[in-house]
Amino acid sequence: MAKEKRYYVYILASRSRILCVGMTGFLMARVLQHKSGETDGFTKKYSINRLVYYESFRYVNRAVARETEIKKWRREKKVALIEADNPTWEDLAADWGRPALLTADSSRLEAGSDDKA
């Protein structure tokens, strides 16, 4: 069975908490573009590259409508939305794009190991 397509509305912030609202069908790729500085314009100029909030949608029209709705909000309402789920404004994508580190426990996952209890 094919994986269901998802669409995302997201809010990025700079360290000084300048906000940017966007919508994409590929959240990880889009956030990594912002983090690498590939996107020219407002987000690059103000170093807006920290994912602080996102929502997932099954239908693109609902994602577009939600993005439009949030973009019309005053800053205070956007901040309240972020802080309801992420009160410390942590970068939800801080580790995206970094190599995975293997731990001692990961050796149990080697091919051919049978870890039945």
QUIVEN-V941312 format. One record per residue. N is the residue number from 1. RES is the residue in one letter. SS is DSSP state (alpha for helix, beta for strand, coil for the rest). PHI is phi in whole degrees, -180 to 180 (none if undefined). Layout:
N|RES|SS|PHI, N|RES|SS|PHI
This chain:
1|M|coil|none, 2|A|coil|-71, 3|K|coil|-72, 4|E|coil|-68, 5|K|coil|-69, 6|R|coil|-125, 7|Y|beta|-126, 8|Y|beta|-130, 9|V|beta|-106, 10|Y|beta|-136, 11|I|beta|-124, 12|L|beta|-105, 13|A|beta|-140, 14|S|coil|-88, 15|R|coil|-61, 16|S|coil|-89, 17|R|coil|71, 18|I|coil|-78, 19|L|beta|-107, 20|C|beta|-145, 21|V|beta|-106, 22|G|beta|-147, 23|M|beta|-140, 24|T|beta|-154, 25|G|coil|-96, 26|F|coil|-137, 27|L|alpha|-60, 28|M|alpha|-61, 29|A|alpha|-61, 30|R|alpha|-65, 31|V|alpha|-64, 32|L|alpha|-64, 33|Q|alpha|-62, 34|H|alpha|-65, 35|K|alpha|-64, 36|S|alpha|-85, 37|G|coil|79, 38|E|coil|-71, 39|T|coil|-94, 40|D|coil|-78, 41|G|coil|110, 42|F|alpha|-54, 43|T|alpha|-66, 44|K|alpha|-72, 45|K|alpha|-58, 46|Y|coil|-106, 47|S|coil|51, 48|I|coil|-91, 49|N|coil|-145, 50|R|beta|-108, 51|L|beta|-75, 52|V|beta|-113, 53|Y|beta|-163, 54|Y|beta|-158, 55|E|beta|-129, 56|S|beta|-114, 57|F|beta|-134, 58|R|coil|-83, 59|Y|coil|-114, 60|V|alpha|-61, 61|N|alpha|-64, 62|R|alpha|-72, 63|A|alpha|-67, 64|V|alpha|-63, 65|A|alpha|-63, 66|R|alpha|-68, 67|E|alpha|-59, 68|T|alpha|-61, 69|E|alpha|-60, 70|I|alpha|-64, 71|K|alpha|-60, 72|K|alpha|-80, 73|W|coil|-69, 74|R|coil|-72, 75|R|alpha|-53, 76|E|alpha|-58, 77|K|alpha|-71, 78|K|alpha|-65, 79|V|alpha|-62, 80|A|alpha|-62, 81|L|alpha|-62, 82|I|alpha|-62, 83|E|alpha|-71, 84|A|alpha|-64, 85|D|alpha|-107, 86|N|coil|-140, 87|P|coil|-61, 88|T|coil|-99, 89|W|coil|57, 90|E|coil|-64, 91|D|coil|-77, 92|L|coil|-69, 93|A|coil|-117, 94|A|coil|-57, 95|D|coil|-99, 96|W|coil|-67, 97|G|coil|87, 98|R|coil|-93, 99|P|coil|-63, 100|A|coil|-75, 101|L|coil|-99, 102|L|coil|-90, 103|T|coil|-108, 104|A|alpha|-59, 105|D|alpha|-69, 106|S|alpha|-69, 107|S|alpha|-65, 108|R|alpha|-71, 109|L|alpha|-95, 110|E|coil|-61, 111|A|coil|-58, 112|G|coil|90, 113|S|coil|-78, 114|D|coil|-120, 115|D|coil|-109, 116|K|coil|-80, 117|A|coil|-94
